Amino acid sequence: MVRTTSDMNNAVGTASLSGVPAVDTGLCKERMLHRRGILIRSRVISLRKEIFRKSIHLCTAFVPLMLHYLYGLTIAGLFSVLAVYIISEILRLNGKNVPVFSVITEAAARKRDENRFVLGPVTLCCGVLISALLFDETAAAVGIIGLAAGDGLASLFGKMFGEVKIPFTGGKSVVGSLSCFGVIFLLSSLITNNTAAGLVCGFAGMFAEMLPLKDFDNLLIPIVLSAIVQFCF
């Protein structure tokens, strides 16, 4: 039987009279598209923050070169940046923004860091300083560059392509961890001119990055990698 338009209107009217609400498919589609748009915008903003944050992370890869030519000045500079950052964060949390530092912090802060002291730059700077002060030049270079490139790219690739998560790692992904291994293995092998050292550092860095330590992996990764190179190779 072919239903006419008047028949369909009567059916809708009957449904309304019987207490069953008529479904507005157009409104449902509009709401679904709105929610999808919000999710997409949220992911784009999160990815932009991650790229900006990890670009800062990757800049620490230049520290070993600076240490080679200007060791004392570089160490003094790192301590100065650390002190100014801590002061700026305390002031920011009290409603007083510090030029440059506060803007960068707010642009790079993750959702979990909102209205809190952003600890990542502190642990990053401390990890670099500990490696530079406690280990020889080659070992420190492996630790610092491994942290900068290995951990930095692991987080970025994991954010972009990490659909498969690793259980009990706080959301770390297979893609991110494999990226960390590959980058640290390659760079450590080149710096030490030793493939075995690169392989051990790659696995050690990957497992350290997988631990659900949040910002404290910035301390663990460079110390572990530097110690492996100095005491095992």
Backbone torsions as a table, in degrees:
resi	resn	phi	psi	omega
1	MET	NA	136.3	178.9
2	VAL	-93.4	125.2	-179.1
3	ARG	-92.3	132.0	178.6
4	THR	-85.6	172.5	179.4
5	THR	-63.7	-38.6	179.4
6	SER	-65.5	-35.0	176.9
7	ASP	-64.2	-41.9	-179.2
8	MET	-66.9	-39.5	177.8
9	ASN	-63.9	-39.2	177.2
10	ASN	-62.9	-38.2	-179.0
11	ALA	-65.6	-41.4	178.8
12	VAL	-64.5	-41.9	178.5
13	GLY	-63.4	-39.8	177.6
14	THR	-63.5	-40.7	179.5
15	ALA	-62.8	-39.5	-179.7
16	SER	-68.3	-39.5	179.8
17	LEU	-67.9	-30.4	-178.2
18	SER	-81.8	-0.6	177.4
19	GLY	95.3	-0.2	179.3
20	VAL	-93.8	117.5	-176.8
21	PRO	-67.3	137.7	176.6
22	ALA	-73.6	141.3	-176.8
23	VAL	-89.5	122.4	176.0
24	ASP	-92.7	95.5	-176.0
25	THR	-63.8	-34.1	178.7
26	GLY	-62.6	-42.6	179.2
27	LEU	-66.1	-40.1	179.0
28	CYS	-62.3	-43.0	179.1
29	LYS	-64.8	-39.7	179.3
30	GLU	-62.9	-41.1	178.6
31	ARG	-66.4	-40.7	178.9
32	MET	-63.4	-43.5	179.0
33	LEU	-64.9	-37.7	178.7
34	HIS	-63.3	-45.2	179.4
35	ARG	-64.6	-40.4	179.3
36	ARG	-64.4	-39.1	177.7
37	GLY	-62.9	-40.1	177.9
38	ILE	-63.3	-43.2	179.9
39	LEU	-63.7	-42.1	179.9
40	ILE	-64.8	-45.1	178.7
41	ARG	-61.1	-39.8	179.6
42	SER	-63.1	-42.3	179.6
43	ARG	-67.3	-38.8	179.4
44	VAL	-64.6	-45.1	179.0
45	ILE	-61.8	-43.5	179.4
46	SER	-62.4	-40.9	-179.7
47	LEU	-67.9	-40.0	177.3
48	ARG	-60.8	-44.1	177.8
49	LYS	-61.5	-42.0	-179.3
50	GLU	-64.5	-42.4	178.7
51	ILE	-63.2	-44.4	179.4
52	PHE	-64.0	-43.9	-178.4
53	ARG	-64.5	-43.4	-177.7
54	LYS	-76.6	-21.8	173.6
55	SER	-66.1	-36.2	173.9
56	ILE	-66.1	-43.1	178.0
57	HIS	-56.2	-46.9	-176.1
58	LEU	-67.6	-25.1	179.3
59	CYS	-62.6	-24.8	179.8
60	THR	-67.9	-12.0	177.4
61	ALA	-64.0	-19.8	179.1
62	PHE	-84.0	-9.6	-177.6
63	VAL	-61.1	-44.4	179.0
64	PRO	-57.1	-36.7	177.3
65	LEU	-65.0	-41.9	178.3
66	MET	-66.3	-38.4	177.8
67	LEU	-63.6	-35.0	-178.2
68	HIS	-64.6	-41.3	-175.4
69	TYR	-97.7	-31.6	-176.0
70	LEU	-136.7	65.2	-172.4
71	TYR	-60.0	-56.5	-176.1
72	GLY	-61.3	-43.9	-179.4
73	LEU	-65.4	-38.0	179.5
74	THR	-66.8	-43.2	178.3
75	ILE	-62.6	-44.1	178.6
76	ALA	-63.0	-39.9	178.9
77	GLY	-64.1	-41.7	179.2
78	LEU	-64.4	-42.9	177.2
79	PHE	-63.2	-39.0	179.9
80	SER	-65.8	-45.0	178.7
81	VAL	-61.7	-41.7	179.3
82	LEU	-61.6	-45.7	-179.2
83	ALA	-64.7	-45.6	-179.6
84	VAL	-64.2	-39.2	179.8
85	TYR	-63.8	-45.4	-179.5
86	ILE	-60.4	-44.2	178.8
87	ILE	-63.2	-42.7	-178.7
88	SER	-65.4	-35.2	178.8
89	GLU	-69.1	-41.0	177.8
90	ILE	-62.3	-43.3	178.3
91	LEU	-65.7	-40.8	-179.8
92	ARG	-61.7	-40.8	179.5
93	LEU	-68.4	-18.3	176.6
94	ASN	-101.0	17.1	174.2
95	GLY	83.8	12.1	-179.6
96	LYS	-118.2	111.1	-177.7
97	ASN	-83.3	140.2	176.3
98	VAL	-103.7	127.3	-178.7
99	PRO	-51.2	142.1	178.4
100	VAL	73.3	-61.6	-174.4
101	PHE	-61.5	-49.9	-177.7
102	SER	-65.3	-37.8	179.2
103	VAL	-64.6	-45.6	179.5
104	ILE	-63.3	-43.2	-179.4
105	THR	-61.1	-46.5	-179.0
106	GLU	-66.4	-34.5	-180.0
107	ALA	-71.4	-30.4	-175.7
108	ALA	-99.2	-11.8	-174.2
109	ALA	-65.7	137.4	175.7
110	ARG	-85.3	170.2	-177.0
111	LYS	-59.8	-37.0	-178.8
112	ARG	-68.4	-17.0	-177.9
113	ASP	-93.8	-3.1	-176.1
114	GLU	-60.8	132.2	179.4
115	ASN	59.4	27.5	178.0
116	ARG	-134.6	163.9	173.3
117	PHE	-67.2	120.8	-179.0
118	VAL	-80.6	108.7	-169.6
119	LEU	-86.5	-20.6	-174.1
120	GLY	-51.0	-51.4	179.7
121	PRO	-61.4	-30.8	179.1
122	VAL	-67.8	-50.1	180.0
123	THR	-66.1	-35.5	177.6
124	LEU	-61.9	-49.1	-179.2
125	CYS	-66.0	-39.3	179.0
126	CYS	-66.5	-40.0	178.2
127	GLY	-61.3	-42.3	178.3
128	VAL	-66.1	-44.1	-179.3
129	LEU	-64.0	-42.9	-179.4
130	ILE	-61.9	-43.9	179.0
131	SER	-63.9	-41.8	-178.2
132	ALA	-67.5	-34.6	-175.3
133	LEU	-85.8	-31.3	-172.4
134	LEU	-99.0	-18.2	-172.9
135	PHE	-123.5	161.7	179.4
136	ASP	-71.1	174.5	-169.5
137	GLU	-61.0	-45.7	-177.8
138	THR	-67.4	-45.4	-179.9
139	ALA	-62.9	-42.4	179.0
140	ALA	-64.0	-38.8	179.6
141	ALA	-62.5	-42.2	178.2
142	VAL	-62.4	-45.7	-178.9
143	GLY	-63.8	-45.0	-176.6
144	ILE	-71.0	-45.3	-179.8
145	ILE	-70.3	-34.4	176.1
146	GLY	-62.5	-40.5	176.7
147	LEU	-66.2	-46.7	-175.8
148	ALA	-63.9	-53.2	-174.3
149	ALA	-87.3	-45.9	-176.6
150	GLY	-64.6	-56.6	-179.7
151	ASP	-68.6	-37.9	-178.9
152	GLY	-63.1	-49.2	-178.7
153	LEU	-73.0	-31.0	177.4
154	ALA	-60.2	-45.6	-179.9
155	SER	-66.2	-41.0	-178.4
156	LEU	-68.3	-48.0	178.8
157	PHE	-65.7	-37.2	178.0
158	GLY	-63.0	-37.6	179.2
159	LYS	-68.2	-36.4	-175.3
160	MET	-84.7	-40.2	-171.6
161	PHE	-126.1	3.2	-172.3
162	GLY	-82.9	71.4	178.7
163	GLU	-76.0	-36.0	-177.5
164	VAL	-91.0	115.7	-177.6
165	LYS	-94.6	153.5	177.6
166	ILE	-97.0	126.0	-178.0
167	PRO	-60.7	147.4	173.9
168	PHE	63.9	23.5	179.4
169	THR	-116.5	7.6	179.6
170	GLY	73.0	30.0	176.7
171	GLY	96.9	6.8	177.8
172	LYS	-68.3	148.3	-174.9
173	SER	-109.8	160.4	177.7
174	VAL	-63.4	-45.2	-179.9
175	VAL	-60.6	-45.4	-179.5
176	GLY	-62.4	-44.8	-178.6
177	SER	-67.6	-39.9	177.4
178	LEU	-67.1	-35.8	175.6
179	SER	-63.2	-42.7	178.5
180	CYS	-59.9	-46.7	179.2
181	PHE	-59.8	-50.0	-176.1
182	GLY	-61.1	-44.4	-178.0
183	VAL	-67.5	-46.5	-179.2
184	ILE	-66.0	-40.7	178.0
185	PHE	-58.8	-48.9	-177.7
186	LEU	-64.3	-49.0	-176.1
187	LEU	-69.6	-39.5	178.9
188	SER	-65.8	-39.2	177.9
189	SER	-62.8	-40.4	-179.5
190	LEU	-70.0	-42.7	-177.1
191	ILE	-68.0	-43.0	-177.1
192	THR	-89.6	-13.1	-173.6
193	ASN	56.9	36.8	-176.4
194	ASN	-143.1	110.8	-177.6
195	THR	-65.8	-37.3	179.8
196	ALA	-63.4	-43.1	177.3
197	ALA	-62.2	-40.2	178.4
198	GLY	-63.2	-39.8	-179.8
199	LEU	-66.3	-45.4	179.7
200	VAL	-64.9	-43.6	179.1
201	CYS	-64.1	-38.1	179.5
202	GLY	-60.1	-48.8	179.6
203	PHE	-66.6	-43.1	-179.2
204	ALA	-62.8	-44.2	179.2
205	GLY	-64.9	-39.3	179.3
206	MET	-64.1	-46.3	-178.9
207	PHE	-68.6	-35.5	176.6
208	ALA	-65.7	-39.2	-179.7
209	GLU	-69.4	-28.0	-178.9
210	MET	-73.9	-22.1	-177.8
211	LEU	-65.0	137.8	-178.8
212	PRO	-77.7	66.1	-175.4
213	LEU	-99.7	-0.6	-175.4
214	LYS	56.3	-124.0	-174.9
215	ASP	-76.8	-11.5	-175.1
216	PHE	-79.2	-5.7	172.5
217	ASP	-68.1	-19.3	175.2
218	ASN	-64.9	-24.5	175.8
219	LEU	-87.6	-43.5	-172.7
220	LEU	-69.4	-47.0	-172.8
221	ILE	-60.1	-52.3	-178.3
222	PRO	-66.1	-34.5	179.9
223	ILE	-67.8	-44.9	179.9
224	VAL	-62.5	-47.9	-178.2
225	LEU	-65.2	-42.9	179.4
226	SER	-63.8	-42.0	-179.8
227	ALA	-65.1	-40.0	178.9
228	ILE	-60.2	-47.5	-178.0
229	VAL	-66.7	-42.0	-175.6
230	GLN	-73.4	-39.8	-172.2
231	PHE	-101.4	-13.6	-178.0
232	CYS	-113.5	-17.1	-177.6
233	PHE	-135.5	NA	NA
